[in-house]
Amino acid sequence: MNELLTPALAGAAAGLGVAMPMGAMSVLLLQEAMRERRTAMAAAAGIATVDLGYAALATALGPWVASHVSTVEAWVRLASAAILLAIAAHGLLASRAPDPAASASGAPVAPGAVPGPWRAFAKYVGLTAVNPTTALYFAALTTAQGASLRGGGAGAAFLVGVGLASLLWQQALVTIGAVAAGRISATARTWTFRLGYGLVAAYAMKIAFPLP
């Protein structure tokens, strides 16, 4: 039992380590939760899916992944920054026009259109996948642990820990965003969205440099 518990706990720690820092994806997920909780839950599952996928790839091919991703890391960072800047610009523009349905009903709905769950899942899979930091993070971890994760049972336990920890953390952010949405006014929510997308833009500029 301990042979599986130890790698599972290591995986949980690794999953939390990559999920807990409040970066651009966390901000975007909170924004989604303030719009529509069901859609945000799908987005959270998309983020956790990519974390699990990178962990699985790194467990099998850790050293190879680290060497190959690092050679193009600067270009991947630049592409990721461009995508995040586009999202921030779209969100800031959308926040200037209140939802007509919300105005008619008097309900405080966050600005911008709400995508369906599957569309949100695919969107967040794509956004998370373009971040090379996650791939390098798991590659470094699995390379450091070496042969301890080569066994089928230990490797599977590690991946279960990663997936569950990342998913639970992302869903906790969804809950926080959904609770906050019901407690603040429509005007405050609009400014919260503007601040959030401003942080996304700032984060995009941060990861873009140094230029390739």
SULFEN-V984013 format. One record per pair of residues at least 6 apart in sequence whose C-alpha atoms are under 7 Angstrom apart, sorted by the first residue. I is the first residue (numbers start at 1). J is the second residue. Records with the same first field share a line. If there is no record, write none. Layout:
I->J ; J
This chain:
3->154
4->153 ; 154 ; 157
7->154 ; 157 ; 158
8->157 ; 158 ; 160 ; 161
9->161
10->158
11->158 ; 159 ; 161 ; 162
12->161 ; 162 ; 165
14->162
15->162 ; 163 ; 165 ; 166
16->165 ; 166
18->134
19->166 ; 169
24->200 ; 203
27->196
29->40 ; 43 ; 44 ; 174
30->173 ; 174 ; 177
31->193
32->39 ; 40
33->40 ; 174 ; 177 ; 178
34->110 ; 177 ; 178 ; 181
35->109 ; 110 ; 114
37->174 ; 178
38->117
39->116 ; 117 ; 120
40->174
41->171 ; 174
42->117 ; 118 ; 120 ; 121
43->120 ; 121 ; 124
44->167 ; 170 ; 171
45->121 ; 167
46->121 ; 122 ; 124 ; 125
47->124 ; 125 ; 128
48->163 ; 166 ; 167
50->125 ; 128 ; 129
51->163
52->159 ; 162 ; 163
54->135 ; 138
55->138 ; 159
56->159
58->65 ; 138 ; 139 ; 142
59->142 ; 149
62->139 ; 142 ; 143
63->139 ; 143
65->139
66->136 ; 139
73->132
74->211 ; 212
75->212
76->130 ; 132
77->131 ; 132 ; 207 ; 208
78->208
80->130 ; 131
81->204 ; 205 ; 207 ; 208
84->200 ; 201 ; 204
85->201 ; 204
88->197 ; 198 ; 200 ; 201
91->197
92->194 ; 197
94->111 ; 112
95->111 ; 112 ; 190 ; 194
98->111
99->111
102->108 ; 109
108->185 ; 186
109->186
110->189 ; 190
111->190
149->155
